[in-house]
Amino acid sequence: MSNKSIILVSQFINNFGSGFSRIALIILVTTWFSNSIYVGVYSFCLFVPNIVLATPIGAFIDSRRSQKKLLISTSLLSAIAVWGIVLLTYFKIKSFFWLVLLAIIYNIVSSFYMPSITKVTAEIFDRSEYNDINAAISTAMTGANLFSGIIVTFFISFLSNYFLFLFDFASYLIISLLLVQLKIAVSSDSQTTKTKRRGNLWNGLDIVWSFLNTHRAVVPVFLSALLFNIILAPNDVYLTQIASHVFHNPKLVGFMESCFSLGFLIGSITYKMIVKSVPMHKLIQVALVLVPVALLIFGETTFFPLSLLGLVVLGMALPFFNISSKTILQNKVDDKDLGTVFNSYFAVMNLTQPIGLLGIPILISLWGIQRFALLGGLIYLVFAMTLVFTRQVSPVLDE
């Protein structure tokens, strides 16, 4: 198999298996602990390690001479972490503490995969291929999420949850075998020296500040992403609340996730088809406007097919923003520092998520999901339209 095929197939399997665990964990939290605040706290507890450990993980990735060994070892550690969740569900230990703790461990060890793959693609592909390979990876990821959501919805009605986690466990073993075939060069010691000096817990803000000062055209995109994250951070809460309180069936969550993933898949394929003729900054503008429109559609309606359509539109918008952001970093950051800057950039960008993860579930409990969707969608729409009409999203991003 070629390197590209190995990366795409392993990415598909990775998201396919982890999709089982992600949806199953949300359903467990929703059914074991019947309160939207538990879902928000669970999401927040997964969020904190991503922020605190982002820069050290990125620096650790940059300091490794062999990305192949790192990918294989972290995949095996992810399999061990999932096995712990299998045991918890098999013995029906309904402890919120242990469920969250095991989910955190799993989340940490699996978080090495994406920045490491991003670094690998920057090393083995030409700059002119970044958009294409990033769109292909996004397509593989969302295709896997789509199918996993459909399959989980089907199996959850008659299989115990631990079977879903067992599938994820097996997927990591398969990924490890695939990655053994990856052919990439081992970095020299001189390429890792600078990163080793930069990789500590507290300098993530300095790294991002320096990057944004150097590339000021990225600042409006970065700032828009901060509000983006507030609105979309509790997406799991939205889905569980709409499924449970609007359509009165919590098991629709998997199907709703699949519609979101279908939109993401359509958006990824569309991005790959049009990115050579449509500038990246225009695609980012489209994403900024579509997200609040989609939130208003799927959050306000009581007609289930229309709500699903809103989720598809939301999914379609995100690749335009996410793939472009990833490509911008690959274009503007030196390969040897990419892991550190990549992780630090998205970690700092996600610092606004606690507002959404902890505050929005409380507002939903007080107002209801539909009133919140109306207010949140309108606020973000005004912000997005202001950015677009004042031309803050610059063509410089395309360079």
Stockholm file with secondary structure:
# STOCKHOLM 1.0

chainA/1-399         MSNKSIILVSQFINNFGSGFSRIALIILVTTWFSNSIYVGVYSFCLFVPNIVLATPIGAFIDSRRSQKKLLISTSLLSAIAVWGIVLLTYFKIKSFFWLVLLAIIYNIVSSFYMPSITKVTAEIFDRSEYNDINAAISTAMTGANLFSGIIVTFFISFLSNYFLFLFDFASYLIISLLLVQLKIAVSSDSQTTKTKRRGNLWNGLDIVWSFLNTHRAVVPVFLSALLFNIILAPNDVYLTQIASHVFHNPKLVGFMESCFSLGFLIGSITYKMIVKSVPMHKLIQVALVLVPVALLIFGETTFFPLSLLGLVVLGMALPFFNISSKTILQNKVDDKDLGTVFNSYFAVMNLTQPIGLLGIPILISLWGIQRFALLGGLIYLVFAMTLVFTRQVSPVLDE
#=GR chainA/1-399 SS CCHHHHHHHHHHHHHHHHHHHHHHHHHHHHHHSCCHHHHHHHHHHHHHHHHHTHHHHHHHHHHCSCHHHHHHHHHHHHHHHHHHHHHHHHTTCCCHHHHHHHHHHHHHHHTTHHHHHHHHHHHHSCGGGHHHHHHHHHHHHHHHHHHHHHHHHHHTTTSCHHHHHHHHHHHHHHHHHHHTTCCCCCCCGGGTHHHHHHCCTTCHHHHHHHHHHHCGGGHHHHHHHHHHHHHHTTHHHHHHHIIIIISSCGGGHHHHHHHHHHHHHHHHHHHHHHTTTSCHHHHHHHHHHHHHHHHHHHHHCCCHHHHHHHHHHHHHHHHHHHHHHHHHHHHHSCGGGHHHHHHHHHHHHGGGHHIIIIIHHHHHHHHCHHHHHHHHHHHHHHHHHHHHHTTCSCGGGGC
#=GC SS_cons         CCHHHHHHHHHHHHHHHHHHHHHHHHHHHHHHSCCHHHHHHHHHHHHHHHHHTHHHHHHHHHHCSCHHHHHHHHHHHHHHHHHHHHHHHHTTCCCHHHHHHHHHHHHHHHTTHHHHHHHHHHHHSCGGGHHHHHHHHHHHHHHHHHHHHHHHHHHTTTSCHHHHHHHHHHHHHHHHHHHTTCCCCCCCGGGTHHHHHHCCTTCHHHHHHHHHHHCGGGHHHHHHHHHHHHHHTTHHHHHHHIIIIISSCGGGHHHHHHHHHHHHHHHHHHHHHHTTTSCHHHHHHHHHHHHHHHHHHHHHCCCHHHHHHHHHHHHHHHHHHHHHHHHHHHHHSCGGGHHHHHHHHHHHHGGGHHIIIIIHHHHHHHHCHHHHHHHHHHHHHHHHHHHHHTTCSCGGGGC
//
